Amino acid sequence: MYRKIFRANCLVAVLAVLLCSAMMVVVLYHYFEQQTVEELADDARILAQTAEEKGAEGLAALDMGSRRVTLIAPDGQVLYDSRADAADMENHLDRDEVQEALEGGWGLSKRYSATLLEKTLYYALRLDDGSVLRLAVSDFTVFTLLASVLGPLVLCVALVLALSAVLARRLARGIVRPLNELDLEHLADTAGYDELTPLLSRLAHQRETIAEQLQRAKQQQEEFRLITDNMREGLLVMDEEAKLLTYNGAALRLLDVPAVPAEGNVLQLNHTADFCSLIGEVLKGGHGKCSIECAGRICQVMANPVMGQGRVIGGVIVILDVTEETEREQLRREFTANVSHELKTPLTSISGFAELMREGTLPPEDVADFSSTIYDEAQRLIVLVNDILRLSALDEGRNSGDWENVELWDMAQETLHRLEPAAAKRGIRLSLRGKHAAVRAVRPVLDEMIYNLCDNAIKYNKDNGKVTVTITPGDKIRLEVRDTGIGIPPAHQSRVFERFYRVDKSHSKEIGGTGLGLSIVKHGAQLHGADVTLQSVVGRGTIVVLSFPCVEAAAAGKRDKAEGGRM
C-alpha cells in the first residue's frame, strides 16, 4: 500500500507539471499570436499612408526588417513585394486575406509550412483607392515554441519529481502509519481514521466469529483425535489425489510405518500390489477390501470413496488387525483335521478287527488278542474324546469344579504316586522337592495339569532317567517339573502347547497320548491366572514351570471378577 501511494503521488505531481506546462505553452502561443496580429495591424495602418501618398516607390524605400510587404491592385495583380519581383508573381485575388480586405476593409489568414515547421500570418488592409496593402510575418508554431521551452521544462519536471518524491514519501508514511499501528487484538478500540471505524467494527465482529468457529473446530478436531487415537482400527482419510489428509496412530502401527512420509501420499504407506490396486479402485469410485501382511501380522483393509458433486473427492480407509481371527480359523481347521485324523486311526483299527471277528474265520486263540486290541483302541478314543471335551470346556471358560485352596505339595505327591508304576517300568526315578504351598484353584483342572506335565516327563524321558518336581513359595508360587529326557528342539518349543502338535510323531505314536496334554496345561494356566514357561535342551532334558499367584492375590482377583460381573 505504501508503494502504491508513493507512486500515485509522484505520478500525479508529474502529470500536473506536464499539464500545466502544456496549458502554459498553449496560452503563450495564443498570446504571442494575438500580439503579432496587433503589431501587424498597427504597422499596416502606418504603411497605408505611405502607400497612398507615394505608392510602390515609397514602400520600396522603407526598411521593413522581417516583415514582408505586398501591394496588390484591386484586380489582384501584385504591384509591389518586398521579397520577390512583382512581375513574376501570380494573381493574389484568390487569397483569403485579400478577399476579406476587399469585402470588409481588412483580412487575416494563417498558413503553415510542414517542412519548415513555421506559421505565416497575413494581414491585409484595403486602401482608399481600392488597392490592398498586405503585411506578412513568420511566427512560432506550437511545436517550435514547445521545443524552445523543452530544456527548462525538463529541468522543472525533474525538480518537481524530486520534490514530489520527498513529499509523497512523507505523505504515504503518514497515511499508512495509522494502518500499520492497528491493534489487531482490539480493533474496536484502535484510534485511526474515522472513515475506518465501520470497517474496523465489522472486522472485530468477524474476528470474534472466526475465533468462536476456530475454537469449535479445534474442539471437534480434538474430539476426533481422541476417538481415532483410541481406536484399535486404523483410519486413513485421503483426497482425490491420494494425498493423506488425516490418520490415527493405529494405522501407522498396523502398517508398520514409523512416520508419515513428507509427501503424505497414501500409496507410500504400503507398496503391496493389493493395497495399491485397492486405492486405485477407490479413486475411481469403487468399493473394495483386501488382506495384506505387515510385520508378521495380517490386516484387512476396507476402503470406500467419498463423493461430492457427482465426483470422487477422496476416500476413507479402515484397517483391521485380523491376525487372531485368521490364526484362530487356521487353528480350527487344523484342530478339525487333527481330530478327524486322531479319531480315524483307532476307529479304522476297531472296524478292521471287528470285521475279521464277525466273519468267524479267526482261530479261537487270536480272538482274545483281537478283543484286547479293540479294547485298547476304544480306551484311546475315550481318552481322546475326554481330552477334547475338557479342552473345549476350558476354551469356553466353563469350570470343572469349585474354586478352593489346594495344597500343591500333596497334589504333586499324589500324582507322582499314581505314575510310579509307569516310571518303574523304565527305571525312571521320581522325586519331590521344595516346600508346602497352597494355591487358589479348581482341583480337577489343577490335578490334570500336574499329571500331564509329569506324564510327559516320563514318556519323553530316557531309560533310567529322572523326573524332579520342585515347589517354591514366594510372591509367585512356582511348580517346576524337570526331566532328563530327549529334549525339544528350539524350532518346536513355541508350538508344543498347540493342540495335537507333536515334535516326533512316530515316537509319540509309540508311547501313546493324544497330543492335547500340554494344550490342556496352557488353557488351565490361563484359567488360574498362572504363567507357563518352558526351557529345553536336546539330549539333556526339559524344564516346565507353572507360576501361580499367591492365595490372597488369587482370591482378590476372583472377587473383582465377581463384582465386575454383578455390576
Solvent accessible surface area in square Angstrom, and as a share of the most:
residue,aa,sasa,rsa
1,M,130,0.58
2,Y,69,0.26
3,R,176,0.64
4,K,142,0.60
5,I,29,0.15
6,F,49,0.20
7,R,139,0.51
8,A,50,0.39
9,N,38,0.19
10,C,16,0.09
11,L,105,0.52
12,V,96,0.55
13,A,20,0.16
14,V,30,0.17
15,L,98,0.49
16,A,46,0.35
17,V,21,0.12
18,L,82,0.41
19,L,112,0.56
20,C,76,0.46
21,S,16,0.10
22,A,50,0.39
23,M,114,0.51
24,M,117,0.52
25,V,10,0.06
26,V,71,0.41
27,V,95,0.55
28,L,62,0.31
29,Y,23,0.09
30,H,103,0.46
31,Y,116,0.44
32,F,87,0.36
33,E,17,0.08
34,Q,99,0.44
35,Q,67,0.30
36,T,23,0.13
37,V,19,0.11
38,E,83,0.37
39,E,84,0.38
40,L,0,0.00
41,A,14,0.11
42,D,65,0.34
43,D,38,0.19
44,A,0,0.00
45,R,129,0.47
46,I,116,0.59
47,L,11,0.05
48,A,11,0.08
49,Q,121,0.54
50,T,31,0.18
51,A,7,0.05
52,E,79,0.35
53,E,137,0.61
54,K,133,0.56
55,G,21,0.20
56,A,30,0.23
57,E,133,0.60
58,G,7,0.06
59,L,2,0.01
60,A,60,0.47
61,A,89,0.69
62,L,76,0.38
63,D,140,0.72
64,M,38,0.17
65,G,62,0.59
66,S,78,0.51
67,R,49,0.18
68,R,62,0.23
69,V,1,0.01
70,T,1,0.00
71,L,10,0.05
72,I,0,0.00
73,A,13,0.10
74,P,73,0.46
75,D,86,0.44
76,G,0,0.00
77,Q,105,0.47
78,V,8,0.05
79,L,84,0.42
80,Y,36,0.14
81,D,9,0.05
82,S,45,0.29
83,R,142,0.52
84,A,47,0.36
85,D,88,0.46
86,A,24,0.18
87,A,92,0.71
88,D,121,0.63
89,M,40,0.18
90,E,114,0.51
91,N,77,0.39
92,H,7,0.03
93,L,68,0.34
94,D,103,0.53
95,R,54,0.20
96,D,86,0.44
97,E,0,0.00
98,V,1,0.00
99,Q,66,0.30
100,E,79,0.36
101,A,0,0.00
102,L,46,0.23
103,E,140,0.63
104,G,58,0.56
105,G,15,0.14
106,W,138,0.48
107,G,1,0.01
108,L,49,0.24
109,S,15,0.09
110,K,87,0.37
111,R,83,0.30
112,Y,139,0.53
113,S,37,0.24
114,A,93,0.72
115,T,126,0.73
116,L,121,0.60
117,L,94,0.47
118,E,70,0.31
119,K,0,0.00
120,T,30,0.18
121,L,0,0.00
122,Y,26,0.10
123,Y,13,0.05
124,A,0,0.00
125,L,32,0.16
126,R,109,0.40
127,L,9,0.04
128,D,132,0.68
129,D,104,0.54
130,G,22,0.21
131,S,6,0.04
132,V,0,0.00
133,L,0,0.00
134,R,7,0.02
135,L,0,0.00
136,A,5,0.04
137,V,19,0.11
138,S,70,0.45
139,D,21,0.11
140,F,124,0.52
141,T,12,0.07
142,V,56,0.32
143,F,144,0.60
144,T,37,0.21
145,L,15,0.07
146,L,67,0.33
147,A,68,0.53
148,S,70,0.45
149,V,49,0.28
150,L,93,0.46
151,G,48,0.47
152,P,89,0.56
153,L,28,0.14
154,V,89,0.51
155,L,112,0.56
156,C,59,0.35
157,V,28,0.16
158,A,54,0.41
159,L,114,0.57
160,V,39,0.22
161,L,79,0.39
162,A,60,0.46
163,L,109,0.54
164,S,12,0.07
165,A,30,0.23
166,V,87,0.50
167,L,98,0.49
168,A,3,0.02
169,R,118,0.43
170,R,174,0.63
171,L,96,0.48
172,A,0,0.00
173,R,128,0.47
174,G,31,0.30
175,I,57,0.29
176,V,12,0.07
177,R,125,0.46
178,P,33,0.21
179,L,45,0.22
180,N,112,0.58
181,E,117,0.52
182,L,40,0.20
183,D,63,0.33
184,L,119,0.59
185,E,111,0.50
186,H,109,0.49
187,L,13,0.07
188,A,75,0.58
189,D,118,0.61
190,T,25,0.14
191,A,97,0.75
192,G,38,0.37
193,Y,79,0.30
194,D,122,0.63
195,E,144,0.65
196,L,36,0.18
197,T,77,0.45
198,P,71,0.45
199,L,79,0.39
200,L,10,0.05
201,S,54,0.35
202,R,138,0.50
203,L,72,0.36
204,A,18,0.14
205,H,123,0.55
206,Q,96,0.43
207,R,98,0.36
208,E,109,0.49
209,T,50,0.29
210,I,92,0.47
211,A,51,0.40
212,E,103,0.46
213,Q,89,0.40
214,L,97,0.48
215,Q,115,0.51
216,R,128,0.47
217,A,52,0.41
218,K,128,0.54
219,Q,100,0.45
220,Q,115,0.51
221,Q,126,0.56
222,E,77,0.34
223,E,85,0.38
224,F,88,0.37
225,R,108,0.40
226,L,85,0.43
227,I,114,0.58
228,T,4,0.02
229,D,66,0.34
230,N,119,0.61
231,M,56,0.25
232,R,189,0.69
233,E,63,0.28
234,G,0,0.00
235,L,21,0.11
236,L,0,0.00
237,V,32,0.19
238,M,1,0.01
239,D,25,0.13
240,E,81,0.36
241,E,106,0.48
242,A,4,0.03
243,K,101,0.43
244,L,24,0.12
245,L,111,0.55
246,T,43,0.25
247,Y,94,0.36
248,N,2,0.01
249,G,43,0.41
250,A,7,0.05
251,A,0,0.00
252,L,25,0.12
253,R,147,0.54
254,L,7,0.03
255,L,7,0.03
256,D,88,0.46
257,V,22,0.13
258,P,135,0.85
259,A,66,0.52
260,V,42,0.24
261,P,36,0.23
262,A,109,0.85
263,E,121,0.54
264,G,11,0.11
265,N,39,0.20
266,V,0,0.00
267,L,65,0.32
268,Q,71,0.31
269,L,7,0.04
270,N,13,0.07
271,H,143,0.64
272,T,54,0.31
273,A,83,0.64
274,D,81,0.42
275,F,0,0.00
276,C,48,0.29
277,S,76,0.49
278,L,11,0.06
279,I,0,0.00
280,G,27,0.26
281,E,83,0.37
282,V,0,0.00
283,L,51,0.25
284,K,170,0.72
285,G,28,0.27
286,G,16,0.16
287,H,127,0.57
288,G,27,0.26
289,K,135,0.57
290,C,23,0.14
291,S,65,0.42
292,I,10,0.05
293,E,122,0.55
294,C,10,0.06
295,A,78,0.60
296,G,61,0.59
297,R,100,0.36
298,I,53,0.27
299,C,0,0.00
300,Q,47,0.21
301,V,0,0.00
302,M,61,0.27
303,A,1,0.01
304,N,70,0.36
305,P,18,0.11
306,V,56,0.32
307,M,107,0.48
308,G,19,0.19
309,Q,184,0.82
310,G,76,0.73
311,R,132,0.48
312,V,23,0.13
313,I,68,0.34
314,G,3,0.02
315,G,0,0.00
316,V,49,0.28
317,I,0,0.00
318,V,41,0.24
319,I,0,0.00
320,L,47,0.23
321,D,40,0.21
322,V,29,0.17
323,T,8,0.05
324,E,100,0.45
325,E,94,0.42
326,T,50,0.29
327,E,92,0.41
328,R,142,0.52
329,E,66,0.30
330,Q,76,0.34
331,L,72,0.36
332,R,132,0.48
333,R,116,0.42
334,E,57,0.25
335,F,51,0.21
336,T,72,0.42
337,A,60,0.46
338,N,45,0.23
339,V,24,0.14
340,S,62,0.40
341,H,116,0.52
342,E,11,0.05
343,L,49,0.24
344,K,138,0.58
345,T,43,0.25
346,P,0,0.00
347,L,92,0.46
348,T,82,0.48
349,S,31,0.20
350,I,33,0.17
351,S,67,0.44
352,G,31,0.30
353,F,53,0.22
354,A,45,0.35
355,E,85,0.38
356,L,75,0.37
357,M,63,0.28
358,R,192,0.70
359,E,100,0.45
360,G,62,0.60
361,T,100,0.58
362,L,35,0.17
363,P,54,0.34
364,P,117,0.73
365,E,125,0.56
366,D,47,0.24
367,V,56,0.32
368,A,70,0.54
369,D,91,0.47
370,F,38,0.16
371,S,47,0.30
372,S,60,0.38
373,T,45,0.26
374,I,38,0.19
375,Y,134,0.51
376,D,83,0.43
377,E,33,0.15
378,A,33,0.26
379,Q,68,0.30
380,R,70,0.25
381,L,24,0.12
382,I,87,0.44
383,V,75,0.43
384,L,3,0.01
385,V,64,0.37
386,N,63,0.32
387,D,18,0.09
388,I,30,0.15
389,L,110,0.55
390,R,76,0.28
391,L,1,0.01
392,S,41,0.26
393,A,12,0.09
394,L,18,0.09
395,D,70,0.36
396,E,112,0.50
397,G,50,0.48
398,R,127,0.46
399,N,71,0.36
400,S,55,0.36
401,G,29,0.28
402,D,120,0.62
403,W,57,0.20
404,E,64,0.29
405,N,80,0.41
406,V,0,0.00
407,E,49,0.22
408,L,0,0.00
409,W,45,0.16
410,D,75,0.39
411,M,9,0.04
412,A,0,0.00
413,Q,101,0.45
414,E,99,0.44
415,T,0,0.00
416,L,12,0.06
417,H,125,0.56
418,R,110,0.40
419,L,6,0.03
420,E,84,0.38
421,P,85,0.53
422,A,45,0.35
423,A,2,0.02
424,A,75,0.58
425,K,178,0.76
426,R,74,0.27
427,G,32,0.31
428,I,9,0.04
429,R,156,0.57
430,L,41,0.21
431,S,33,0.21
432,L,35,0.17
433,R,133,0.48
434,G,42,0.40
435,K,142,0.60
436,H,112,0.50
437,A,10,0.08
438,A,36,0.28
439,V,1,0.00
440,R,70,0.26
441,A,0,0.00
442,V,0,0.00
443,R,104,0.38
444,P,69,0.43
445,V,3,0.02
446,L,0,0.00
447,D,31,0.16
448,E,28,0.13
449,M,0,0.00
450,I,0,0.00
451,Y,67,0.26
452,N,21,0.11
453,L,5,0.02
454,C,0,0.00
455,D,24,0.12
456,N,37,0.19
457,A,4,0.03
458,I,5,0.03
459,K,50,0.21
460,Y,67,0.25
461,N,4,0.02
462,K,90,0.38
463,D,96,0.50
464,N,116,0.60
465,G,9,0.08
466,K,55,0.24
467,V,0,0.00
468,T,13,0.07
469,V,0,0.00
470,T,35,0.20
471,I,1,0.00
472,T,63,0.36
473,P,53,0.33
474,G,48,0.46
475,D,135,0.70
476,K,92,0.39
477,I,9,0.05
478,R,97,0.35
479,L,0,0.00
480,E,22,0.10
481,V,4,0.02
482,R,108,0.39
483,D,16,0.08
484,T,57,0.33
485,G,0,0.00
486,I,71,0.36
487,G,11,0.11
488,I,25,0.12
489,P,43,0.27
490,P,107,0.67
491,A,85,0.66
492,H,54,0.24
493,Q,41,0.18
494,S,99,0.64
495,R,96,0.35
496,V,10,0.06
497,F,31,0.13
498,E,49,0.22
499,R,57,0.21
500,F,10,0.04
501,Y,49,0.19
502,R,39,0.14
503,V,58,0.34
504,D,67,0.35
505,K,144,0.61
506,S,75,0.48
507,H,55,0.24
508,S,2,0.01
509,K,136,0.57
510,E,140,0.63
511,I,50,0.25
512,G,32,0.31
513,G,33,0.32
514,T,13,0.07
515,G,21,0.21
516,L,0,0.00
517,G,19,0.19
518,L,28,0.14
519,S,1,0.01
520,I,1,0.01
521,V,0,0.00
522,K,82,0.35
523,H,31,0.14
524,G,0,0.00
525,A,2,0.01
526,Q,115,0.51
527,L,34,0.17
528,H,7,0.03
529,G,47,0.45
530,A,11,0.08
531,D,77,0.40
532,V,41,0.24
533,T,74,0.43
534,L,30,0.15
535,Q,122,0.54
536,S,16,0.10
537,V,82,0.47
538,V,88,0.51
539,G,35,0.33
540,R,186,0.68
541,G,8,0.08
542,T,13,0.08
543,I,31,0.16
544,V,13,0.08
545,V,11,0.06
546,L,0,0.00
547,S,18,0.12
548,F,2,0.01
549,P,24,0.15
550,C,39,0.23
551,V,33,0.19
552,E,127,0.57
553,A,53,0.41
554,A,11,0.08
555,A,24,0.19
556,A,36,0.28
557,G,29,0.28
558,K,52,0.22
559,R,141,0.52
560,D,91,0.47
561,K,141,0.60
562,A,49,0.38
563,E,82,0.37
564,G,46,0.44
565,G,68,0.65
566,R,178,0.65
567,M,200,0.89
